[in-house]
Amino acid sequence: MEPAPRQSIRFCRSADGVQIAYAVSGSGPVLVRPAHWMSHLQHDWESPVWHDFLAELSRHFTLLRYDPRGCGLSDRDVEHYSIEAWVRDLEAVVDSAGIDRFSILGVSQGGPIGIAYAVAHPGRVARMAIYGAYARGRRHRHGTREAEEVDALIQLIRVGWGRDTPVYRQLFAMLFMPSATPERLREFAELQRLSTSGENAARIVEALATIDVQPLCPRVRCPTLVMHSRGDTNVAFEEGRRLAALIPGARLLPLETDNHILVSGEPAWVQFMDALREFAGAADALPPPGGSAADALRELSEREREVLGLVAQGLANAEIAQRLSRSEKTIRNHVTNIFDKLGVSSRPQAIVLAREAGLGRRAPDGR
């Protein structure tokens, strides 16, 4: 495996007090990956299952990801699992990280979480890429077969998840990566064991089955790319097609593979990475070629220029709010408007433009 950029692991608390672990790695446009299925920030970073995926994203983006409640380095003893709780966790993570505007990469259950967040916070999501996701959980799909499968999976998890034999966990691995080698399947089965307990896994599966963001999809306003594997055995291609049809202007990109988790090196993996870089890459987040920093700043109001100057000094939103005697929400709205007018997606990009235009210099008294 090629060495990946370093990751920095931090912690924050969600609205109900659950501690959420998140990690930042790489550089470039900010890409936030909402939590999916189950993960472990440290073990995923070192595992052959996820290493190449995370390393490639970190080479092109500032990648922000986190362990879902009940999993990995986040709190394991959790009372609530629901789409509402997962969205609150995402809100807490991006606020803690100090990111004002970003693109979303919604993988599997991260898709509906990203959709719900984008509808609730339209000014903060620049673009949204969705892979292997769905708008409706299995209990909202037609017929009894899907509901019966959920019941069977939950029973299997409760019976066999924590056993020494990996047979039960390998069943889930086969659903996620049917074309993977036996060794890769064993590695993924072990990752699942390390990520959470059987009881948590069962409760997560039940909560996933009840997701329904279909009413929210028509309210998505950001450019959206939906990618889905044609032969996905975990989330059927029809669910991806349905999702793309519900979101205004969304583009559907079918990938020729059976895997729900893409395997590095397969053609679909390369196609996915190329499409993501083109859709959410750096060229889309910078001012138009030939435009100077001064040109980009002309659209800002006096107050916005003042706020940008303080951003360029390295102050966080809370510090700017205190300095200007305004609420933190007001400052966040100013920052969002500034990003929109400058055509940037992250604080570092805004700071570069501000300093090129002479903003952000401290007065002699240090203020």
PALUMLUM-794100 format. One line per field, with one value per residue (C-alpha): residue number from 1; chain; residue in three letters; x, y, z negated. Coordinates in pm, 1 decimal, always signed. Example, Ala and Ser with C-alpha at 12.3 -4.5 7.8 and 13.67 -1.06 7.14 Angstrom:
2
num <- (1,2)
chaine <- (A,A)
residu <- (ala,ser)
c1 <- (+1230.0,+1367.0)
c2 <- (-450.0,-106.0)
c3 <- (-780.0,-714.0)
! end
This chain:
367
num <- (1,2,3,4,5,6,7,8,9,10,11,12,13,14,15,16,17,18,19,20,21,22,23,24,25,26,27,28,29,30,31,32,33,34,35,36,37,38,39,40,41,42,43,44,45,46,47,48,49,50,51,52,53,54,55,56,57,58,59,60,61,62,63,64,65,66,67,68,69,70,71,72,73,74,75,76,77,78,79,80,81,82,83,84,85,86,87,88,89,90,91,92,93,94,95,96,97,98,99,100,101,102,103,104,105,106,107,108,109,110,111,112,113,114,115,116,117,118,119,120,121,122,123,124,125,126,127,128,129,130,131,132,133,134,135,136,137,138,139,140,141,142,143,144,145,146,147,148,149,150,151,152,153,154,155,156,157,158,159,160,161,162,163,164,165,166,167,168,169,170,171,172,173,174,175,176,177,178,179,180,181,182,183,184,185,186,187,188,189,190,191,192,193,194,195,196,197,198,199,200,201,202,203,204,205,206,207,208,209,210,211,212,213,214,215,216,217,218,219,220,221,222,223,224,225,226,227,228,229,230,231,232,233,234,235,236,237,238,239,240,241,242,243,244,245,246,247,248,249,250,251,252,253,254,255,256,257,258,259,260,261,262,263,264,265,266,267,268,269,270,271,272,273,274,275,276,277,278,279,280,281,282,283,284,285,286,287,288,289,290,291,292,293,294,295,296,297,298,299,300,301,302,303,304,305,306,307,308,309,310,311,312,313,314,315,316,317,318,319,320,321,322,323,324,325,326,327,328,329,330,331,332,333,334,335,336,337,338,339,340,341,342,343,344,345,346,347,348,349,350,351,352,353,354,355,356,357,358,359,360,361,362,363,364,365,366,367)
chaine <- (A,A,A,A,A,A,A,A,A,A,A,A,A,A,A,A,A,A,A,A,A,A,A,A,A,A,A,A,A,A,A,A,A,A,A,A,A,A,A,A,A,A,A,A,A,A,A,A,A,A,A,A,A,A,A,A,A,A,A,A,A,A,A,A,A,A,A,A,A,A,A,A,A,A,A,A,A,A,A,A,A,A,A,A,A,A,A,A,A,A,A,A,A,A,A,A,A,A,A,A,A,A,A,A,A,A,A,A,A,A,A,A,A,A,A,A,A,A,A,A,A,A,A,A,A,A,A,A,A,A,A,A,A,A,A,A,A,A,A,A,A,A,A,A,A,A,A,A,A,A,A,A,A,A,A,A,A,A,A,A,A,A,A,A,A,A,A,A,A,A,A,A,A,A,A,A,A,A,A,A,A,A,A,A,A,A,A,A,A,A,A,A,A,A,A,A,A,A,A,A,A,A,A,A,A,A,A,A,A,A,A,A,A,A,A,A,A,A,A,A,A,A,A,A,A,A,A,A,A,A,A,A,A,A,A,A,A,A,A,A,A,A,A,A,A,A,A,A,A,A,A,A,A,A,A,A,A,A,A,A,A,A,A,A,A,A,A,A,A,A,A,A,A,A,A,A,A,A,A,A,A,A,A,A,A,A,A,A,A,A,A,A,A,A,A,A,A,A,A,A,A,A,A,A,A,A,A,A,A,A,A,A,A,A,A,A,A,A,A,A,A,A,A,A,A,A,A,A,A,A,A,A,A,A,A,A,A,A,A,A,A,A,A,A,A,A,A,A,A,A,A,A,A,A,A,A,A,A,A,A,A,A,A,A,A,A,A)
residu <- (met,glu,pro,ala,pro,arg,gln,ser,ile,arg,phe,cys,arg,ser,ala,asp,gly,val,gln,ile,ala,tyr,ala,val,ser,gly,ser,gly,pro,val,leu,val,arg,pro,ala,his,trp,met,ser,his,leu,gln,his,asp,trp,glu,ser,pro,val,trp,his,asp,phe,leu,ala,glu,leu,ser,arg,his,phe,thr,leu,leu,arg,tyr,asp,pro,arg,gly,cys,gly,leu,ser,asp,arg,asp,val,glu,his,tyr,ser,ile,glu,ala,trp,val,arg,asp,leu,glu,ala,val,val,asp,ser,ala,gly,ile,asp,arg,phe,ser,ile,leu,gly,val,ser,gln,gly,gly,pro,ile,gly,ile,ala,tyr,ala,val,ala,his,pro,gly,arg,val,ala,arg,met,ala,ile,tyr,gly,ala,tyr,ala,arg,gly,arg,arg,his,arg,his,gly,thr,arg,glu,ala,glu,glu,val,asp,ala,leu,ile,gln,leu,ile,arg,val,gly,trp,gly,arg,asp,thr,pro,val,tyr,arg,gln,leu,phe,ala,met,leu,phe,met,pro,ser,ala,thr,pro,glu,arg,leu,arg,glu,phe,ala,glu,leu,gln,arg,leu,ser,thr,ser,gly,glu,asn,ala,ala,arg,ile,val,glu,ala,leu,ala,thr,ile,asp,val,gln,pro,leu,cys,pro,arg,val,arg,cys,pro,thr,leu,val,met,his,ser,arg,gly,asp,thr,asn,val,ala,phe,glu,glu,gly,arg,arg,leu,ala,ala,leu,ile,pro,gly,ala,arg,leu,leu,pro,leu,glu,thr,asp,asn,his,ile,leu,val,ser,gly,glu,pro,ala,trp,val,gln,phe,met,asp,ala,leu,arg,glu,phe,ala,gly,ala,ala,asp,ala,leu,pro,pro,pro,gly,gly,ser,ala,ala,asp,ala,leu,arg,glu,leu,ser,glu,arg,glu,arg,glu,val,leu,gly,leu,val,ala,gln,gly,leu,ala,asn,ala,glu,ile,ala,gln,arg,leu,ser,arg,ser,glu,lys,thr,ile,arg,asn,his,val,thr,asn,ile,phe,asp,lys,leu,gly,val,ser,ser,arg,pro,gln,ala,ile,val,leu,ala,arg,glu,ala,gly,leu,gly,arg,arg,ala,pro,asp,gly,arg)
c1 <- (+0.0,+117.3,+162.3,-136.0,-129.1,-151.3,-488.3,-568.3,-831.3,-1046.5,-1367.4,-1688.7,-2030.3,-2357.9,-2675.7,-2772.5,-2425.7,-2292.1,-1918.6,-1829.9,-1477.1,-1378.7,-1064.4,-918.6,-661.7,-521.4,-548.8,-754.4,-1130.3,-1317.2,-1498.2,-1713.8,-1805.2,-2109.8,-2090.9,-2192.3,-2269.8,-1993.8,-1635.5,-1330.6,-1117.5,-789.1,-840.7,-994.8,-693.3,-460.1,-678.2,-632.5,-1012.4,-1025.0,-664.1,-637.2,-980.7,-898.6,-547.1,-670.9,-937.6,-682.9,-447.9,-708.9,-928.8,-929.0,-1121.6,-1338.2,-1492.0,-1618.7,-1725.3,-2102.7,-2249.4,-2208.6,-1903.9,-1527.3,-1382.4,-1721.2,-1929.6,-2045.1,-2317.3,-2582.5,-2955.4,-3081.4,-3023.6,-3221.8,-3179.2,-3244.5,-2968.4,-2724.8,-2789.8,-2728.2,-2397.9,-2295.9,-2394.0,-2177.6,-1876.1,-1868.0,-1928.4,-1651.0,-1413.9,-1489.9,-1594.2,-1844.0,-1896.9,-1805.6,-1895.4,-2051.1,-1960.9,-2257.2,-2169.4,-2448.5,-2642.2,-2430.4,-2640.5,-2971.0,-2785.7,-2620.1,-2953.3,-3122.5,-2831.7,-2822.0,-3193.9,-3158.3,-2843.0,-2856.5,-2605.3,-2331.0,-2332.2,-2163.2,-2201.5,-2310.2,-2176.6,-2372.0,-2258.5,-2439.5,-2718.0,-3096.3,-3383.3,-3593.1,-3491.7,-3598.7,-3912.2,-4037.0,-3988.8,-4277.4,-4349.9,-4272.4,-3940.4,-3731.1,-3884.7,-3830.7,-3465.2,-3418.3,-3567.8,-3342.7,-3029.9,-3102.8,-3151.5,-2825.7,-2638.1,-2772.6,-2693.9,-2349.9,-2180.1,-1962.9,-1865.8,-1506.1,-1598.0,-1624.7,-1888.2,-2174.9,-1972.1,-1841.9,-2202.9,-2221.0,-1881.7,-2013.8,-2307.3,-2070.2,-1793.9,-1905.7,-1615.3,-1344.7,-1080.1,-1131.4,-852.8,-1021.5,-1352.0,-1184.8,-1028.4,-1364.1,-1532.0,-1266.5,-1313.8,-1683.3,-1602.1,-1361.1,-1602.4,-1897.5,-2087.5,-2348.7,-2627.0,-2527.9,-2503.3,-2855.6,-2998.1,-2821.5,-2965.8,-3315.3,-3272.4,-3138.3,-3443.7,-3673.8,-3499.2,-3719.9,-3589.4,-3804.0,-4002.9,-3674.2,-3512.4,-3706.7,-3585.5,-3213.9,-3070.9,-2700.5,-2554.1,-2575.5,-2398.5,-2540.3,-2307.0,-2423.5,-2292.2,-2513.0,-2472.8,-2480.2,-2606.2,-2645.0,-2836.7,-3001.2,-2922.3,-3292.1,-3264.3,-2984.0,-3179.4,-3485.3,-3278.7,-3132.5,-3479.8,-3609.1,-3334.8,-3379.4,-3106.2,-2914.4,-2689.0,-2676.8,-2347.1,-2375.4,-2059.7,-1988.4,-1922.9,-2101.3,-1929.6,-2098.0,-1755.4,-1530.9,-1203.7,-899.4,-774.9,-1101.5,-1227.9,-1527.5,-1296.4,-1097.5,-1417.6,-1553.9,-1238.9,-1213.9,-1578.9,-1551.5,-1239.2,-1402.7,-1728.6,-1595.4,-1234.3,-1023.5,-1087.8,-1454.9,-1386.3,-1144.2,-1213.3,-1229.7,-890.4,-752.3,-950.5,-739.4,-797.3,-910.1,-1166.0,-1305.1,-1344.9,-1535.7,-1869.3,-1830.4,-2008.0,-1810.5,-1920.2,-1825.8,-1481.3,-1441.6,-1538.6,-1306.5,-1019.2,-1069.0,-1095.2,-760.4,-614.6,-702.2,-998.6,-1278.9,-1644.2,-1698.9,-1399.4,-1516.7,-1865.2,-1718.2,-1493.5,-1782.1,-2050.5,-2262.7,-2409.6,-2211.0,-2500.7,-2482.2,-2108.2,-2160.0,-2412.7,-2163.9,-1893.5,-2127.7,-2213.0,-1843.9,-1761.5,-2043.4,-1925.1,-1558.5,-1632.3,-1435.5,-1528.9,-1288.7,-1133.3,-777.3,-884.4,-1062.1,-757.6,-529.1,-752.7,-790.4,-417.3,-344.9,-580.0,-411.0,-677.1,-599.7,-306.6,-309.3,-301.3,+0.9,-189.7,-241.4,-610.2)
c2 <- (+0.0,+352.9,+577.1,+802.4,+1158.6,+1178.8,+1206.4,+1416.0,+1264.8,+1494.9,+1474.3,+1672.3,+1620.6,+1587.1,+1763.0,+1478.5,+1459.8,+1161.0,+1200.2,+1172.1,+1104.3,+1267.9,+1283.6,+1534.9,+1442.3,+1573.2,+1916.6,+2086.3,+2147.1,+2030.3,+1697.8,+1573.7,+1205.3,+1150.4,+833.2,+506.0,+148.9,+121.8,+238.8,+279.2,+584.6,+425.3,+68.7,+185.4,+410.2,+111.4,-155.1,-280.3,-256.2,+124.0,+248.2,+310.5,+473.8,+713.8,+782.0,+870.0,+1105.2,+1270.2,+1334.0,+1554.5,+1685.9,+1796.4,+1491.0,+1510.0,+1182.6,+1050.8,+735.0,+704.3,+693.1,+346.4,+267.4,+303.1,+575.2,+742.2,+659.1,+297.3,+316.0,+509.8,+546.8,+677.9,+564.6,+751.0,+968.4,+1271.2,+1172.4,+1100.7,+1443.8,+1610.4,+1422.0,+1558.0,+1909.6,+1878.1,+1750.0,+2020.5,+2292.6,+2160.3,+2142.8,+2507.7,+2434.1,+2678.5,+2547.6,+2210.9,+1928.7,+1605.2,+1249.4,+1040.3,+669.7,+417.5,+546.3,+862.8,+947.9,+1007.5,+1174.0,+1410.7,+1481.8,+1568.7,+1793.4,+1968.3,+2048.7,+2179.7,+2382.8,+2471.9,+2755.8,+2529.3,+2247.8,+2340.6,+2004.8,+1654.6,+1326.7,+1016.2,+655.9,+328.2,+508.5,+516.0,+745.1,+478.7,+208.9,-150.4,-118.0,+150.8,-53.1,-241.7,-602.8,-815.1,-958.9,-657.0,-647.1,-1021.1,-982.3,-707.8,-929.6,-1219.1,-1003.1,-861.6,-1212.2,-1332.9,-1038.4,-1096.8,-1468.3,-1463.7,-1121.6,-1162.5,-1527.4,-1630.7,-1775.0,-1498.8,-1685.4,-1451.1,-1135.1,-1274.6,-1297.9,-919.4,-887.1,-1088.4,-848.8,-552.2,-699.2,-1014.0,-983.6,-941.7,-1203.4,-1436.2,-1250.9,-913.3,-1055.9,-1180.9,-838.3,-665.9,-914.8,-838.6,-463.6,-504.5,-688.8,-414.5,-136.8,-217.7,-475.6,-713.3,-535.2,-197.9,-348.0,-491.9,-159.2,+24.0,-215.0,-158.6,+220.8,+209.6,+14.0,+295.4,+579.6,+770.2,+1095.8,+1075.7,+1389.5,+1580.9,+1489.8,+1742.1,+2017.2,+1957.2,+2267.0,+2188.9,+2015.9,+1640.7,+1340.5,+994.3,+699.0,+338.8,-7.3,-190.0,-523.5,-392.8,-680.9,-467.0,-169.1,-249.9,-28.0,+59.3,+242.6,+459.7,+528.7,+619.5,+851.4,+1035.7,+1080.2,+1239.4,+1506.3,+1801.2,+1807.7,+1512.9,+1316.3,+935.4,+756.1,+373.4,+182.5,-159.4,-372.2,-598.1,-441.3,-206.5,-121.8,-59.2,-249.9,-39.9,-98.3,-230.1,-20.4,+104.1,+233.5,+434.4,+563.9,+665.1,+857.9,+1034.1,+1140.1,+1261.2,+1468.2,+1627.0,+1694.5,+1826.5,+1905.8,+2212.7,+2371.1,+2411.6,+2581.7,+2855.8,+3197.4,+3205.7,+3204.3,+3552.7,+3703.7,+3877.2,+3870.6,+4234.5,+4143.3,+3862.2,+4091.1,+4370.6,+4195.1,+4196.5,+4444.2,+4646.3,+4414.7,+4107.9,+4258.0,+4318.6,+3959.7,+3824.4,+4028.2,+3863.9,+3520.6,+3595.5,+3665.9,+3308.6,+3385.9,+3132.3,+3232.3,+3255.1,+3487.5,+3706.7,+3724.3,+3842.5,+4097.8,+4246.0,+4208.2,+3988.5,+3640.4,+3341.7,+3250.6,+3596.5,+3556.9,+3209.7,+3354.1,+3625.8,+3365.0,+3154.5,+3460.8,+3546.3,+3195.1,+3213.8,+3548.3,+3444.9,+3103.6,+2915.2,+2618.0,+2640.6,+2886.2,+2832.2,+2931.7,+3242.7,+3335.9,+3314.9,+3551.3,+3789.3,+3814.2,+3862.2,+4162.4,+4302.5,+4200.8,+4035.9,+4248.1,+4310.1,+4660.1,+4764.3,+4683.7,+4329.4,+4371.4)
c3 <- (+0.0,+75.4,-230.1,-291.4,-421.6,-797.9,-965.3,-1270.4,-1502.1,-1715.7,-1918.9,-1958.7,-2115.6,-1933.7,-2043.5,-2280.0,-2437.0,-2239.8,-2177.1,-1808.3,-1681.3,-1352.1,-1140.8,-896.7,-632.0,-305.0,-144.5,+123.4,+150.6,-157.5,-113.2,-401.9,-414.1,-639.1,-845.9,-679.6,-794.0,-1052.8,-1071.1,-1290.6,-1209.6,-1311.0,-1185.6,-855.8,-797.3,-827.9,-664.8,-305.7,-268.5,-303.4,-290.4,+84.3,+94.8,-190.2,-62.7,+285.4,+151.3,-78.9,+212.9,+382.2,+102.3,-257.4,-374.5,-685.5,-803.5,-1135.7,-1315.6,-1353.3,-1700.9,-1848.8,-1634.6,-1623.4,-1844.2,-1896.1,-2203.5,-2193.8,-2461.5,-2269.9,-2330.5,-1994.9,-1636.5,-1371.1,-1061.6,-1284.9,-1527.5,-1243.1,-1089.7,-1426.5,-1447.6,-1105.6,-1216.4,-1527.4,-1333.2,-1064.1,-1323.2,-1545.4,-1249.0,-1164.1,-806.6,-661.7,-306.7,-161.0,+72.7,-53.4,+40.4,-75.2,-64.2,-135.7,-440.8,-415.9,-110.2,-290.9,-579.5,-333.0,-161.9,-491.5,-588.5,-248.4,-271.9,-628.1,-548.2,-177.3,-208.0,-340.3,-81.7,+246.1,+420.1,+329.2,+469.0,+367.4,+410.2,+342.9,+157.4,+138.4,+43.7,-128.4,-373.4,-330.6,-540.9,-302.0,+15.4,+173.0,+84.8,-220.1,-100.8,-202.1,-551.5,-593.9,-492.3,-752.7,-1024.1,-919.1,-914.8,-1258.9,-1399.0,-1241.6,-1388.4,-1737.8,-1719.9,-1564.6,-1553.8,-1861.2,-1808.6,-1749.9,-1410.8,-1144.8,-939.2,-1028.4,-971.7,-642.1,-523.2,-547.9,-382.2,-86.2,-52.7,-40.6,+178.6,+366.5,+613.4,+349.0,+272.5,-28.9,-210.2,-156.0,-278.1,-596.2,-649.7,-614.6,-848.3,-1110.8,-1061.5,-1139.6,-1462.6,-1568.5,-1477.2,-1702.8,-1907.3,-1774.6,-1962.9,-1818.6,-1470.5,-1501.9,-1617.9,-1334.9,-1074.4,-1212.8,-1207.3,-851.8,-739.4,-857.6,-669.4,-425.1,-275.7,+38.6,-57.6,-103.6,+228.2,+444.2,+207.4,+274.6,+444.9,+485.1,+794.3,+731.9,+885.2,+809.3,+872.1,+828.0,+910.8,+1160.3,+982.6,+622.4,+405.9,+93.9,+236.5,+569.1,+867.7,+892.1,+558.7,+697.1,+1014.4,+808.4,+591.0,+891.0,+1039.2,+718.2,+692.9,+933.6,+1197.7,+1050.5,+1287.2,+1266.4,+1336.1,+1345.8,+1249.2,+1396.2,+1087.7,+838.7,+538.5,+292.9,+150.6,+449.1,+466.5,+552.9,+904.7,+1050.0,+1345.7,+1147.5,+871.7,+1126.4,+1288.1,+947.2,+851.1,+1187.1,+1175.0,+814.5,+882.8,+1185.0,+1000.7,+669.3,+754.2,+697.4,+1038.8,+952.1,+618.2,+729.5,+886.6,+1269.6,+1448.0,+1502.0,+1213.7,+948.9,+575.2,+592.2,+862.1,+649.7,+346.3,+521.4,+468.4,+89.7,-136.7,-391.9,-670.6,-466.4,-397.2,-770.0,-851.1,-580.4,-721.5,-1059.7,-895.8,-728.5,-1073.5,-1167.4,-1393.8,-1431.9,-1391.1,-1767.9,-1806.2,-1517.3,-1670.3,-2000.1,-1827.0,-1625.1,-1894.7,-1671.3,-1715.7,-1593.5,-1361.9,-1199.6,-1143.6,-997.2,-751.7,-654.4,-597.1,-381.8,-168.3,-137.4,-16.1,+239.4,+376.5,+385.8,+536.9,+270.1,+52.1,-242.1,-484.7,-354.1,-1.2,-132.9,-340.7,-37.7,+159.9,-134.2,-195.4,+173.5,+158.8,-151.1,-404.6,-735.4,-847.1,-1219.5,-1361.8,-1571.9,-1892.0,-1767.5,-1693.9)
! end
